[in-house]
Amino acid sequence: MTAPGGDLPPHPGLAGGPVYLDCNATTPVDPRAAEAMAPYLTDFFGNPSSGHPFSQEPRRALAAARAQVASLIGAGPGEIVFTGSGSEADLLALRGAVLASGRPHPHVITQATEHPAVLETCRALERLHGARVTVLPVDGDGLLSPAALAGAFTEDTVLVSVMAANNETGALQPIAELAALTHARGALFHCDAAQAVGKIPLDVGELGVDLLTIVGHKMYAPKGAAALYVRDGVTLESVVYGGGQERGLRAGTENVALAVALGTAAQIAAAELADGAPARLAALRDTLHERLTDALPGRVHLNGPEKNRLPNTLNVSVDGAIGHELLAAVGEIAASTGSACHSGTHTPSPVLTAMGLDADRALGAVRLSLGRWSTAEDIETAAAALTKAAAAQ
């Protein structure tokens, strides 16, 4: 895999390997983020909460990283709470809002194609905290209707949680409209933006959200680096109790190195967004789609919306093919399906079935998600390899 041009050097982890088209699962760590964090693993090891000289640089770096993450989404630095994962950020948002509400039977609304980090947290809130959860259906593109949300509120609704972009299809939800409906009913709005932050421009003020999840390893930072935007004035119950770090919402000595990496990744993402990165990726994605449809006429079907989706994401089903078998036959690329494997038996993606796709089409799906180092050469290689494998099935 070669560099896509400009000042971006080849990535050492991608050199000589298959074409990597699984960026919605995780992205390669940008060497600039790794370089930025390295001194905080060795030279600047102090606890940022201490009062001696060894704490000064870690404390400064933590504040700078918080400002970098905040700037990417139009927030204030004090509204960023660092967490250890997107799942933890979702837990803090949902559990934190439900418990802070003080209601004996709080009501939460979400939708059927949410990430398991939200859906499983909702189930735990029902099981452990007496919450009632409404899971709304989506349409054939995987989108939640504002009218459906408007009809789901009750007097006890305390929170609505809807993702910005689906991890399998890239479908973009109408977050600003949904958040406005939610606020009109006096509830909080949480948005899991793990797949969207850094890929498309996002501004929490324009969206009108109260809580927003950010995940580092989806935007070229290391795994274990994440954050939750908590709008000023929003009260949450803590997810970790202890020394009062992170506004008292997530105790524990801060991981300065990972925060620095996340901040650096956010700063790089902001620069790339301004430089037209989404358009570049969308053009490559569309070329890949065209190559597949031209080579396999009538067999390739797009899953999810044609336009209202992430610029890097292509989810297609191929008639007569099984997604996991297709990818297993293609050693030239690394990608994913939405199916789950249990004891050797593959089941259709819950996201695709929630969209109304039948089992055969859902099992035939592959998700091809491009990234910063994707090139035109990669697209041609991937298209040729997938076409050859599909023609043999």
C-alpha positions in Angstrom: 0.0 0.0 0.0 1.5 3.4 -1.1 0.8 6.8 0.4 -2.2 8.7 -0.9 -0.1 11.7 -1.8 0.7 15.0 -0.2 2.9 15.0 2.9 1.5 11.7 4.3 4.3 9.1 4.4 3.6 5.3 3.9 2.4 3.6 7.1 4.8 1.0 8.3 2.1 -1.3 9.6 0.4 -1.4 6.2 3.5 -1.9 4.0 3.6 -5.2 2.2 0.3 -6.5 3.5 -3.2 -6.9 2.1 -5.2 -3.8 1.2 -6.7 -2.6 4.5 -10.4 -1.9 4.1 -11.6 -2.3 7.7 -11.2 1.2 9.1 -14.6 1.1 10.7 -13.4 -1.7 12.9 -10.2 0.1 13.8 -7.7 2.4 12.1 -3.9 2.2 12.0 -2.3 4.5 14.6 -1.0 7.6 12.9 2.8 7.7 13.5 2.4 11.4 14.4 0.0 10.4 17.3 2.4 7.7 18.4 5.3 10.1 18.3 3.4 12.7 20.3 2.5 10.3 23.1 5.9 8.6 23.4 7.5 11.1 25.8 4.7 10.7 28.3 5.5 7.0 28.6 9.1 7.7 29.5 10.3 11.3 30.2 7.1 12.9 31.5 5.8 10.2 33.8 4.5 12.3 36.6 1.0 12.3 38.0 -0.8 15.4 36.6 -2.6 15.8 39.9 0.5 16.1 42.0 2.0 19.4 43.1 5.6 19.0 42.3 7.6 19.8 39.1 7.2 16.3 37.7 3.5 16.9 37.4 3.7 20.2 35.5 4.3 18.9 31.9 1.8 16.0 32.2 -0.8 18.5 33.5 -0.1 20.9 30.7 -0.2 18.1 28.1 -3.5 16.8 29.4 -5.1 20.3 29.2 -3.8 20.8 25.7 -5.2 17.4 24.6 -8.5 18.2 26.1 -8.6 21.5 24.1 -7.6 19.7 20.9 -10.5 17.2 21.2 -12.9 19.9 22.1 -11.9 22.0 19.1 -12.6 19.2 16.7 -16.3 19.1 17.7 -16.9 22.7 18.6 -17.0 22.1 22.4 -15.3 23.8 25.3 -12.3 22.0 26.9 -14.1 21.7 30.2 -16.8 19.7 28.4 -14.5 16.8 27.5 -14.2 13.8 29.8 -11.5 11.3 28.9 -12.5 7.6 29.1 -10.9 4.3 28.3 -13.2 3.3 25.4 -16.3 4.2 23.5 -18.2 1.6 25.4 -17.2 3.2 28.7 -18.2 6.7 27.3 -21.6 5.2 26.3 -22.0 3.7 29.7 -21.2 7.0 31.4 -23.7 8.8 29.2 -26.6 6.4 29.6 -26.2 5.1 33.1 -25.0 8.5 34.3 -28.1 10.3 32.9 -30.6 7.6 34.2 -29.2 7.5 37.7 -28.8 11.3 37.9 -32.5 11.7 36.9 -33.6 10.5 40.3 -36.8 8.9 38.7 -37.9 5.5 40.0 -38.7 4.2 36.5 -36.8 6.4 34.0 -37.6 5.9 30.3 -34.9 5.7 27.6 -35.4 5.7 23.9 -32.9 4.3 21.3 -33.1 2.7 17.9 -32.7 -0.8 16.5 -29.3 -0.4 14.7 -27.4 1.1 17.6 -24.0 -0.3 18.6 -24.1 -3.1 21.2 -22.4 -0.7 23.6 -25.7 1.3 23.8 -28.2 -1.6 23.4 -26.5 -3.8 26.0 -26.3 -0.8 28.4 -30.0 -0.2 27.9 -30.7 -3.8 28.8 -28.6 -3.5 31.9 -30.5 -0.4 32.9 -33.7 -2.3 32.6 -32.3 -5.2 34.6 -30.5 -3.4 37.3 -32.1 0.1 37.6 -35.8 -0.3 36.9 -35.5 1.7 33.6 -37.9 1.2 30.7 -36.4 1.2 27.2 -38.1 1.8 23.9 -36.1 0.5 20.8 -37.5 2.2 17.7 -37.5 0.6 14.3 -35.6 2.0 11.3 -36.5 2.2 7.6 -34.9 0.4 4.7 -31.9 2.7 4.7 -31.3 2.2 8.5 -32.6 5.7 9.4 -34.8 6.6 12.3 -37.9 8.7 11.5 -38.3 11.8 13.5 -42.0 11.1 13.6 -41.4 7.7 15.2 -39.3 9.4 17.9 -41.9 12.1 18.5 -44.5 9.4 19.2 -42.3 7.5 21.7 -41.9 10.1 24.5 -43.5 9.6 27.8 -43.6 11.7 31.0 -40.7 9.6 32.3 -38.4 10.0 29.3 -35.0 11.2 30.5 -32.7 10.3 27.6 -32.6 9.6 23.9 -29.6 7.8 22.4 -29.1 7.7 18.7 -25.8 7.1 16.9 -24.4 9.7 14.4 -23.3 7.1 11.8 -23.8 3.4 11.6 -20.7 1.3 11.9 -21.8 -1.2 9.2 -23.6 0.9 6.5 -22.3 4.4 7.3 -25.9 5.7 7.4 -26.1 9.2 8.9 -29.0 9.8 11.2 -30.8 13.3 11.3 -29.2 14.1 14.7 -30.0 17.8 14.8 -33.7 17.2 14.2 -33.9 14.3 16.6 -32.1 16.3 19.3 -34.5 19.3 18.9 -37.5 17.0 19.3 -35.9 15.5 22.4 -35.2 18.9 24.0 -38.8 20.0 23.3 -39.9 17.1 25.6 -37.4 18.0 28.3 -35.1 15.0 27.9 -31.3 14.8 27.2 -29.9 13.6 23.9 -26.8 11.3 23.6 -25.1 10.6 20.3 -22.6 7.8 19.9 -20.4 9.5 17.3 -17.6 6.9 17.3 -17.8 6.3 13.5 -18.4 10.0 12.6 -15.9 12.1 14.5 -12.9 12.8 12.3 -14.6 11.5 9.2 -17.2 14.3 8.7 -17.4 17.7 10.2 -19.4 17.7 13.5 -20.3 20.6 15.8 -22.0 19.8 19.0 -23.7 23.3 19.1 -25.2 22.8 15.6 -26.3 19.3 16.4 -27.8 20.3 19.7 -26.6 17.2 21.6 -26.0 17.0 25.3 -23.6 14.0 25.3 -21.4 12.7 22.5 -19.1 9.7 22.4 -15.6 10.0 20.7 -13.4 7.0 20.1 -9.7 7.3 19.4 -9.1 4.0 17.5 -11.7 5.0 14.9 -9.6 8.1 14.1 -6.0 7.0 14.1 -5.3 7.1 17.8 -4.4 4.0 19.9 -7.1 1.8 21.4 -7.9 2.8 25.0 -8.2 6.5 24.1 -11.8 7.9 24.1 -13.9 10.7 25.5 -17.4 11.8 26.3 -18.6 15.3 25.5 -20.7 16.5 28.4 -22.5 19.8 27.8 -22.0 22.3 30.5 -25.0 22.1 32.9 -25.6 18.4 32.4 -25.5 16.3 35.5 -24.4 12.7 35.4 -23.7 10.0 38.0 -20.1 8.9 38.0 -19.0 5.7 36.2 -15.9 5.3 38.4 -15.7 6.6 42.0 -12.5 7.8 43.6 -10.3 10.8 43.5 -12.4 13.2 41.5 -10.6 13.3 38.2 -12.4 14.2 35.0 -14.9 16.5 36.7 -15.7 13.7 39.2 -17.2 11.6 36.5 -14.4 9.2 35.9 -12.0 8.8 38.8 -8.5 7.3 38.4 -5.1 8.8 37.5 -5.4 10.1 33.9 -3.6 8.2 31.1 -1.7 11.3 29.8 0.0 9.5 27.0 -3.2 8.2 25.5 -4.9 11.6 26.0 -2.0 13.2 24.1 -2.4 10.7 21.3 -6.1 11.4 21.1 -5.6 15.1 21.1 -3.0 14.9 18.3 -5.3 12.6 16.3 -8.1 15.2 16.7 -5.9 18.0 15.5 -4.8 16.0 12.5 -8.4 15.1 11.7 -9.5 18.7 11.9 -6.7 19.7 9.4 -7.7 16.8 7.0 -11.4 17.8 7.2 -10.5 21.3 6.2 -8.3 20.0 3.4 -11.1 17.9 1.7 -10.4 14.4 3.0 -14.1 13.4 3.0 -14.4 14.2 -0.7 -11.3 12.2 -1.5 -12.5 9.1 0.3 -16.0 9.4 -1.1 -14.5 9.4 -4.7 -12.5 6.3 -3.9 -15.5 4.6 -2.3 -17.6 5.3 -5.3 -15.0 4.1 -7.7 -14.8 0.8 -5.9 -18.6 0.5 -6.0 -18.6 1.2 -9.8 -15.9 -1.3 -10.5 -17.9 -4.0 -8.6 -21.2 -3.2 -10.3 -19.6 -3.0 -13.7 -17.8 -6.4 -13.3 -20.8 -8.2 -11.7 -23.8 -6.7 -13.4 -27.0 -7.2 -11.6 -25.4 -9.0 -8.6 -24.2 -6.1 -6.4 -26.7 -4.4 -4.1 -25.9 -1.4 -1.9 -27.0 -1.7 1.7 -27.9 1.6 3.3 -28.5 5.0 1.9 -26.8 6.0 -1.4 -25.9 9.5 -0.4 -26.6 10.1 3.3 -23.7 8.0 4.6 -20.1 8.2 5.7 -17.7 9.0 2.8 -15.5 6.0 3.6 -18.1 3.3 3.9 -19.4 0.8 1.3 -21.6 -2.0 2.4 -22.8 -4.3 -0.5 -24.3 -7.7 -0.9 -23.4 -9.9 -3.8 -26.0 -12.3 -5.2 -25.0 -15.9 -4.9 -22.1 -15.1 -2.5 -21.7 -15.5 1.3 -19.9 -12.5 2.7 -17.5 -14.4 5.1 -16.7 -17.0 2.4 -16.1 -14.2 -0.2 -13.6 -12.4 2.1 -11.9 -15.7 3.1 -11.2 -16.3 -0.6 -9.7 -12.9 -1.1 -6.2 -12.8 0.5 -5.4 -9.4 -1.2 -7.7 -7.4 1.1 -8.7 -7.2 4.8 -12.3 -6.3 5.4 -15.3 -7.4 7.4 -18.9 -8.7 7.2 -21.7 -7.7 9.5 -22.5 -11.3 10.3 -21.7 -12.9 13.6 -20.1 -16.4 14.0 -21.2 -18.6 16.9 -19.8 -22.1 17.1 -19.0 -22.1 13.4 -22.5 -21.0 12.3 -22.8 -17.5 10.8 -26.0 -15.5 11.5 -27.1 -12.4 9.5 -26.1 -8.9 10.8 -28.7 -7.5 13.2 -28.3 -4.1 11.6 -29.1 -5.4 8.1 -32.1 -7.5 9.3 -33.4 -4.5 11.3 -33.4 -2.7 7.9 -35.6 -5.4 6.4 -33.0 -7.3 4.4 -33.7 -11.0 4.0 -31.3 -13.5 5.4 -29.6 -14.3 2.1 -28.9 -10.7 1.3 -27.7 -10.0 4.8 -25.4 -13.0 4.8 -24.0 -11.9 1.4 -22.9 -8.5 2.7 -19.4 -7.2 3.0 -18.3 -3.9 4.6 -15.5 -2.1 2.8 -14.3 0.9 4.9 -11.5 3.1 3.6 -9.1 5.3 5.5 -6.4 7.8 5.5 -3.9 5.6 3.6 -6.3 4.2 1.0 -5.2 4.9 -2.6 -6.6 4.5 -6.1 -4.2 1.6 -6.5 -5.8 -0.1 -3.5 -9.2 0.3 -5.0 -8.3 -1.3 -8.2 -6.6 -4.2 -6.4 -9.6 -4.7 -4.1 -12.1 -4.6 -7.0 -10.3 -7.1 -9.1 -9.8 -9.5 -6.2 -13.4 -9.3 -5.1 -14.7 -9.7 -8.6 -12.6 -12.8 -9.2 -13.7 -14.4 -6.0 -17.4 -13.5 -6.5 -17.3 -14.9 -10.0 -16.1 -18.2 -8.7 -19.0 -18.5 -6.2 
